[in-house]
């Protein structure tokens, strides 16, 4: 099946839907067994069917099955109450005290916090690496390297990593690879097929698509899935059936929403690229973005999140631009139907390489509003930016 057809059909087994279009919301904590013998038989394989609410019901299974189906070659998917929970649990499933983790330097800040916090206290060493290292990552391997974490593109500065090259180097040494694939989703970058062992999504974003559910997922290749499942159950992670239902509903329209996000974001990115106040647009589909050639080679398209680096100005000018926007909210997250603008400062988060940006950085989430309205809003914002700069200079 083509991706759009798969999005409609996935997770709709007849035993789950019972003949209706959408799997119903099965809310349950306790499952009842007819006999003690049935209880004991079920305990031998709690993953085989209804066992206890934390293990899921057909509502959660339908979502997990649908996400697995988007990643050809995957063995299964586990669901989590947030994207951060998915990242941390996936890392814990492949790391032990004394191990070394190679972490991309452009990683999401909560991912860095986990590495510098809990992983450090449990005796795991984290070494940060340049996101553009590619196959050269093999030079960083030690006898203790057990996992490599990738985020491509990076969620602030959008470097596109050479995922196949990094995974090939890792496989040659038996090192696990994990990817935060939230920006692209499997629709634009099926990670398991590119050699990744565990691919992670903050489903809060494009999968749900409506900014009303917190959820994460981790989809694993056969070599890692059982360890991932054991760790997930051991930590007690689960998601509510109501949230799983909403994520399934969002998943059905992912294809058409991503096309709309892509079309508007590209139109706005190209417009911004021509403005004198903008030094460069960090959008993987534009040539100025690090790893643009890799994006062209490996990705089926682009999404709605990118950053702009201003050519001049300071935080006050950036604030004047953002505060007056009419169609862009100011807030964390992205991937919903609404546009967002966020001031970002990557420099304090970099340790492998110094962030070389010049002017202030703004991250834009392009939603489903009309692109012309968003461009007009940004044009007015650039006027406020220049006015703020002029006030400082006088």
N, C-alpha and C positions, 0 to 999 in steps of 0.2 A: 504494500500500500504506500502511496505517496504521503508525505507528512500531514497534509491537511485532512486526508481521509482517516489517518491513524488517530488524529486528535479527536475526531468524532466517534470512532469505534472503540477506542481503547478503554479498558476497565468496565465494559458493559456485558460481562458474561451473564447468561440468562439466569443462572442460579443466584446472582446478586440483584439483578433488576426485577426478577419475577414478572417479566413481560411488559414492564413499563419503560419509558424512555430513560429516566435517570435512576441510578441506584438510590433506594430510599435511605433515610437517616435512621440507622440502627443505633439507638442509645442504650447502653448496657454497661453495668459493672459486673454483676453476677450472672453466670451462665448455669443453667440447671441441667443435671444429668438424670436419666431415668433410673439408673442403678449404680451401685458402687463399682460394679465391674466396668461400666461405661466411663465413670470418672477415672478409674485407674488406667484404662486403655487410652483415654485422652491425655493423661499425664505423661505417657511415654513419648508423645510428640505433640507438645502444646502448640506448635506452629501449623498443625494440619487442619485445624478448624476452630470452631468456637470453643474457648477455654476459659478466659477471664477478660474483662473489659480492657485491661491494659494491653492485651495482645491484639486487640482490634476486633472489628465487626466487618461485615461486607462493605460498609461505607468506606472505611479506611483502606481495606484491601483493594477496592476498586481504584482508588486514587494511586496507591502504590503500584498496582499493576499497570495503570496507564502511564505513569512516569517511567517504569521499567521498559515499557514498550516503545518509548521514544528513544531509547538507547540500545540499538542493536548490539547483541553480544553481552548484555548485562544479565546478571543472575537474579537481582532483586533490588528493592528499594525499601528503605526505612524512613519513617516520618518523625518529625520533631516539632516541639512547640515554638521554635524560631530558627532562623538561619544560623545564628551563632551556636545554638545547641547542636545543629547538624555538623558544623565545622569542628567543634570541640570533641564531640563523640567520635567522629570519624578519625580524628587524630589520636584519641585515646585507644582506638581499636588497633592501631599499628605501632604504638610506641610503648616502651617500658623504661623504667629507671636505668640510666646509663647510656641510653640511646642519644643519637644526634638527629635533629630535624633541620633540613635546609628549607628556609622560609623566604619566599619572594619579598623583596624590600618594598614593593608597592602594595602590600597586602592591606586589606580592610583593617581599620584601627582595632576593633575588638579582637580580631585574630592575633594581632601583635600583643595585645594585652594578655591574652591567654598564654601565649608563648613565654612572655616575660614574667608572668605571674604563676599560675598553677603548674604549668609544665616545668618551670624552673624549680619549684619547691619539691616536685616529685623526682627530680634528678635527671630531667631531659635537657640537653643542651640545644639551643637554637642558634643557627648561623644564618644570617641574612645574606641574600645574594642578589646581584643585579638582575632585574627582570629580562634584560636583553642578552643574557649569557648564552642561551641556546645550548648546544651540545657541549660547550665548554664547561658545563656544570660538573662534568666528570672529574675535573681537576680539583674540585672541592670535596670529593668523596673521601671518607676515612673508614677505618674498620668499624666505626660505631654508627655510621650513617644508615638510618633505617627508613627514612621517608623524606619525600620532597613535596612541598606544598606550592601550588601555582594558583595565580589569580590572573586570568587573561580574558579581556583587558583589565588592567588595574582600575579600581573603582573611583580613583581621584584623578590619576594622570594618564590612564588608558594605554599604557604600554602593552602591545600584543606580544605574548611570549611564543617561542617556537616550541609548542607543546610536543609534537611528534619527536623532535630531536632530544628534548629533555627526557621523555619517556623511554626512548630507545637506550639512552645512556643508563637510565635507572634499571631497566630490565636486565641489562647485561651484568649488573651487580646484585640483582635480587632486591632492589630498593623499591618500596611502595611509592606510588605517585597519587596525589590528591589534588583536585582542581575545583576552585570556586568558579562555577560556570554560570553565575546568575545573570551577567550582562547579556549573554548570547542565548541562553537556554539550549537544550538539545536540538531545538528547531533549527538553529543557525550553526551550531557546533556540536555534533554528537561525539562526546568526549571519549566514551569507551572505545569507539572505533578508531580514535586517534592514539590509543595506547594508554589512556588514564585508567588507574585501578579503581578509584572512588571519585565520583563526580558529585558535586554538592550544589544545591540551589537554595537560595532564600526564596521560598515559594511565596512569601509575603509580597514579593514584587511582581514580576510578569505573570507567574502562574495564576495567582489569585486575581491580580489586575485591577482591583477596586479599592485598595488601601483600607481594607476592613478586617483582615485576618493576619495573624502572626503564625508563620509556619516555615519549616525547613525540611529538606529531604537529602538523603545520600543514596546514590545508586552505585552499586558495586559490581565489578567483574567477578567471575566465579572464584578466583583465588582469594578474594577478600570478603565475600559476602557473609560467610558464616561468622567470621570474627566481628564484623560490623554488627550483625544481628545479636550476637551474645553480649557485646558491650552495650548496645542500646537497651536490651532488656535488663541487663544488670544495673544500669543507671536509672531505670524506671521511666524512660521517655515514652510519651504517647501524645496523640492529638485528639481533640474532641471530634465526634462524628459530624457535628454541625459545621465545624471548620473544614473538615475533609469534604463535605458536600459543597461548600462554597468554593473550595479550591478546584474541585471537579468541574463545577459550573464555569469557573474562569478559564480552565484549561480548554474547554470546547471552542472558545473564541480566540485562543492565543494566536493562531495563524493570522487572522484578519487584523487583530490588534497590533501585532508586530509589524505587519506591512504598513499600517497607518503611522505607527511610531517612527518607523524607518523613513518613510516618505517625508514627513514633516521635519524630522530632525535633520535630514540631509539638506532640505531647502533652507532651514534656518542656519545650519552650520556653514553652508556656502555663502549665505548673505553676510554672516558675521565675519567670515574670512576676508571679505572685501572692505570691512570698515576700518578706518585709520586708527581707532582706539584699541583695536585687537591685534596683538602681536602674532598669535597663532591659535588655531582651533585644534584641540586635542580630541579628535574624533577618528577612530580607526579607519574610516573610509576616506579620510583626507590625507594627502601625502605628508603633511607636517607631523603626523602622529607617529611616534616610534613604533616600529613593527608593522607599518602599513602594508608592506609587501607580503608579510606573513598573513595578515588578515585577508588580502586578496587571494592567497593560495588556499587557505584552510576554511574560510567562513562562507556560509550561504547568504549572508546579508548582515545588516547592522540593526541596532536597536535605538532607543531614544535617549540615551544618556551620554553626555560628553562634557568637556570642560573648555573654557576659553581663558587664555592668558592675556591680560591687558598689556598694552604697550607702555603704559606709564600710569601714574596715579598711585594712590595709597588706599589703606583700608577705609578711610572716611569717604573717598570717592566711590569705592566699591559699594559701601553701605548705602550711599545716596542712590546709586543705580538700582540696587535690589529692593530697598524699602518702598520705592514708589511704583513698583510693578503691579499692574492690575490683574493679570491673568496667570501670574506665577506665585504660588504659595511659597512660604519660607519654612522649610522643615526637612527633617531627615527622611531617609528611605527614597524610593522611586519605583517606577514600574506600574503605577496606577494610571487612571485615565486623566488625572490632573497634572498640569505642569508645575515644576518646582525650580527654585533658584537657591543656591546655597554657597556662601563664602567658604572656601577651603584653603588650608595652608599645609601642604604636604611636607615642607622642609623639616619640622621637628620630628616627623615620623621616619625619616630616612637615616639609615646607618651604614649601609653597604656603599652607597654613593650619595654625594650631596645633591639635593634637588637643585637643578640649574635654572629654574624659572626666573624670569625677571620681574614683571609686574604682578599685581594681585590676580588670584585665580578664582573663577566662578564656575561651579558645576551646575549644569542645566539638565533637568529632566523634561523632555518634550512629551506632553500628553496628547490627548485626542482633540484639543481645540483646533480651530482653523489656523493654519500656519501663518496666514496673512495677518491675523489679529495678534499672534505672538510676535511677529516681526515688528509690527507697529509699536507694540508694548516695549520691546527691546530698544527700538530706535529712540523712543522717548527716554528710556533709561540711559542710553549713551549720551544724550543731551544733558541729563542731570549729572552724569559722571564728569563731563567736560566742565560744567558749571562749578562743580565742587573743586576740581583741579585748579580752575582759574581763581577761585576765592583764596586758595592757599598761596598761589603764586603772587597775588597782589597784597 
